[in-house]
């Protein structure tokens, strides 16, 4: 579970997103970040018994910085409004698919997959989907997957308008080939963040996502 004070800190930060306020509340930030780090470590310890590829990871190595990169952004607020962790084999900067937890008041979610992979990895994933579409469809239409995630995210920001070069428009895999990221997410309500069942809910979501992670990483490895 996530402590109410942690969520409250993020709410306050969203209203006071400037360095002066942050410096005055740095101890609150450190307490909140430690609470999130402890939760992620519990997730790793629990799910790592099932997926050995993440077992060696530490929560600290999976957490993202609170500072935003504002060098090329019109939004100059210095801090993110969330805590997030990418639990990937090889670490958060790994090229492989993995698991993700996003803590943000009103917009928390759990899930994973692979976000905007490089050209080589993207080509390999599309090729594997094209070659192994029945297997890929079986993963996405599994009862547990549909119950927890519904389907892959197909937001226009992560999807091409047309099928990529080398594939025909009538390819049965076209909806998946157009994607630039292959991710699935389950929303978490603010009240659920404080329940003891949050750990179990997160681990169950990762269990359900595991076949997709294996498929994506197999493609990258080949």
C-alpha positions as CSV (number, residue, x, y, z in Angstrom):
1,X,0.0,0.0,0.0
2,X,1.0,3.6,-0.5
3,X,0.7,6.0,2.5
4,X,-1.8,8.8,2.2
5,X,0.9,11.3,2.9
6,X,2.7,10.2,-0.2
7,X,-0.3,10.9,-2.4
8,X,-0.9,14.2,-0.5
9,X,2.7,15.3,-1.3
10,X,2.2,14.7,-5.0
11,X,-1.1,16.7,-4.9
12,X,0.6,19.6,-3.2
13,X,3.5,19.4,-5.6
14,X,1.2,19.7,-8.6
15,X,-0.2,22.9,-7.1
16,X,3.2,24.3,-6.1
17,X,5.5,23.2,-8.9
18,X,8.5,25.5,-8.3
19,X,11.9,25.2,-6.6
20,X,11.2,27.4,-3.6
21,X,8.3,25.3,-2.5
22,X,10.1,22.0,-3.2
23,X,13.2,23.1,-1.2
24,X,11.0,23.9,1.8
25,X,9.3,20.5,1.5
26,X,12.4,18.4,0.7
27,X,12.0,16.2,3.8
28,X,8.4,15.5,2.8
29,X,9.6,14.6,-0.7
30,X,12.3,12.2,0.7
31,X,9.7,10.5,3.0
32,X,7.3,10.1,0.1
33,X,9.9,8.8,-2.3
34,X,11.1,6.3,0.3
35,X,7.5,5.1,0.8
36,X,7.2,4.5,-3.0
37,X,10.6,2.9,-3.2
38,X,9.6,0.5,-0.4
39,X,6.4,-0.5,-2.2
40,X,8.3,-1.1,-5.5
41,X,10.8,-3.2,-3.6
42,X,8.0,-5.4,-2.2
43,X,6.7,-5.8,-5.7
44,X,10.1,-6.9,-7.0
45,X,10.7,-9.3,-4.1
46,X,7.2,-10.9,-4.6
47,X,7.1,-11.0,-8.4
48,X,10.8,-11.8,-8.8
49,X,10.0,-15.2,-7.4
50,X,8.0,-15.8,-10.6
51,X,10.0,-13.8,-13.1
52,X,13.7,-14.4,-12.3
53,X,14.8,-11.8,-14.8
54,X,13.8,-8.9,-12.4
55,X,14.8,-10.6,-9.2
56,X,18.3,-9.0,-9.0
57,X,16.9,-5.5,-9.4
58,X,16.6,-3.0,-6.6
59,X,13.7,-0.5,-6.4
60,X,16.2,2.4,-6.2
61,X,17.6,1.4,-9.7
62,X,14.0,1.3,-11.1
63,X,12.7,4.7,-10.0
64,X,12.8,7.7,-12.2
65,X,14.0,11.1,-11.1
66,X,11.5,13.7,-9.9
67,X,13.1,16.4,-12.0
68,X,11.8,17.1,-15.5
69,X,14.1,17.6,-18.5
70,X,12.9,21.1,-19.6
71,X,15.6,21.8,-22.1
72,X,13.4,21.2,-25.1
73,X,9.9,21.6,-23.6
74,X,7.5,24.5,-23.6
75,X,6.4,23.4,-20.1
76,X,9.1,24.8,-17.8
77,X,7.7,23.4,-14.5
78,X,10.8,21.7,-12.9
79,X,9.2,18.7,-11.3
80,X,7.1,15.7,-12.4
81,X,3.7,15.3,-10.7
82,X,4.3,11.5,-10.2
83,X,6.5,8.8,-9.0
84,X,7.2,6.0,-11.5
85,X,9.2,2.8,-11.7
86,X,10.2,0.8,-14.7
87,X,11.0,-2.8,-13.7
88,X,12.9,-4.2,-16.7
89,X,15.4,-6.9,-17.0
90,X,18.8,-5.1,-17.2
91,X,17.4,-2.0,-15.5
92,X,15.1,0.9,-16.4
93,X,17.3,1.9,-19.4
94,X,17.3,-1.5,-20.8
95,X,16.2,-2.2,-24.4
96,X,13.9,-5.0,-23.2
97,X,10.2,-5.0,-22.4
98,X,9.2,-4.9,-18.8
99,X,6.8,-3.8,-16.1
100,X,5.8,-0.3,-15.0
101,X,4.0,1.4,-12.1
102,X,2.9,5.0,-12.2
103,X,1.8,6.8,-9.1
104,X,-0.1,10.1,-9.8
105,X,-3.2,11.3,-8.0
106,X,-6.1,10.8,-10.3
107,X,-3.9,9.0,-12.9
108,X,-2.2,6.0,-11.4
109,X,-1.8,2.8,-13.3
110,X,0.1,-0.5,-13.5
111,X,1.1,-2.3,-16.6
112,X,4.1,-2.4,-19.0
113,X,5.3,-3.6,-22.3
114,X,7.8,-1.7,-24.4
115,X,7.7,2.1,-25.0
116,X,9.1,3.6,-28.2
117,X,11.9,1.0,-28.9
118,X,14.7,1.8,-31.3
119,X,14.4,1.2,-35.0
120,X,16.1,-2.2,-34.8
121,X,14.0,-3.5,-32.0
122,X,10.8,-2.1,-33.6
123,X,11.5,-4.0,-36.8
124,X,12.1,-7.2,-34.9
125,X,8.9,-6.9,-32.9
126,X,6.8,-6.2,-36.0
127,X,8.4,-9.1,-37.8
128,X,7.7,-11.4,-34.9
129,X,4.1,-10.3,-34.7
130,X,3.7,-10.8,-38.4
131,X,5.2,-14.3,-38.2
132,X,3.5,-15.4,-35.0
133,X,0.1,-13.6,-35.2
134,X,-1.9,-16.5,-33.8
135,X,0.3,-16.7,-30.8
136,X,0.2,-12.9,-30.3
137,X,-3.6,-12.9,-30.6
138,X,-3.9,-15.7,-28.1
139,X,-1.9,-13.6,-25.6
140,X,-4.1,-10.5,-26.1
141,X,-7.4,-12.4,-26.1
142,X,-6.7,-14.5,-23.0
143,X,-9.5,-14.0,-20.4
144,X,-7.2,-12.6,-17.7
145,X,-5.5,-10.2,-20.1
146,X,-8.8,-8.9,-21.4
147,X,-10.2,-8.6,-17.8
148,X,-7.3,-6.6,-16.5
149,X,-6.1,-4.7,-19.5
150,X,-8.8,-4.9,-22.1
151,X,-6.4,-4.4,-25.1
152,X,-3.1,-2.8,-26.1
153,X,-2.9,0.9,-25.9
154,X,-3.5,2.3,-29.5
155,X,-3.4,6.0,-28.8
156,X,-2.7,7.9,-32.0
157,X,0.5,9.3,-30.5
158,X,2.0,5.8,-30.5
159,X,0.6,4.6,-33.8
160,X,1.3,5.1,-37.5
161,X,-1.5,6.2,-39.8
162,X,-0.5,3.5,-42.3
163,X,1.2,0.1,-42.1
164,X,5.0,0.4,-42.1
165,X,7.0,-0.2,-45.3
166,X,7.2,-3.8,-46.2
167,X,3.7,-4.8,-45.1
168,X,0.4,-4.7,-47.0
169,X,-2.7,-2.8,-45.9
170,X,-4.7,-6.1,-45.8
171,X,-2.2,-7.8,-43.5
172,X,-4.3,-9.3,-40.6
173,X,-1.7,-8.0,-38.1
174,X,-1.9,-4.4,-39.5
175,X,-3.4,-2.9,-36.3
176,X,-0.4,-4.2,-34.3
177,X,2.2,-3.5,-37.0
178,X,1.2,0.2,-37.0
179,X,2.0,0.6,-33.3
180,X,5.3,2.3,-32.3
181,X,4.9,1.1,-28.7
182,X,3.3,-2.1,-27.4
183,X,1.9,-1.4,-23.9
184,X,-1.0,-2.3,-21.7
185,X,-2.2,-0.5,-18.7
186,X,-4.7,-0.9,-15.8
187,X,-6.0,2.2,-14.0
188,X,-5.7,2.3,-10.2
189,X,-8.1,4.5,-8.3
190,X,-6.8,6.8,-5.6
191,X,-8.7,4.9,-2.9
192,X,-7.1,1.6,-4.0
193,X,-3.6,3.0,-3.5
194,X,-4.1,2.9,0.2
195,X,-5.4,-0.7,0.4
196,X,-3.2,-3.6,1.5
197,X,-4.4,-5.4,-1.6
198,X,-2.4,-3.0,-3.8
199,X,0.6,-5.3,-3.8
200,X,-1.4,-8.3,-4.7
201,X,-3.2,-6.3,-7.5
202,X,0.1,-5.2,-8.9
203,X,1.7,-8.6,-8.8
204,X,-1.4,-10.1,-10.5
205,X,-1.3,-7.5,-13.2
206,X,2.4,-8.3,-13.8
207,X,1.6,-12.0,-13.9
208,X,-1.0,-11.4,-16.5
209,X,1.4,-9.3,-18.6
210,X,4.2,-11.8,-18.4
211,X,3.4,-13.7,-21.6
212,X,3.4,-10.4,-23.6
213,X,6.8,-9.5,-22.1
214,X,8.2,-12.9,-23.0
215,X,6.9,-12.5,-26.6
216,X,8.4,-9.0,-27.0
217,X,11.7,-9.9,-25.5
218,X,12.0,-13.1,-27.6
219,X,11.5,-10.9,-30.7
220,X,14.3,-8.5,-29.6
221,X,16.7,-11.3,-28.8
222,X,16.3,-13.1,-32.1
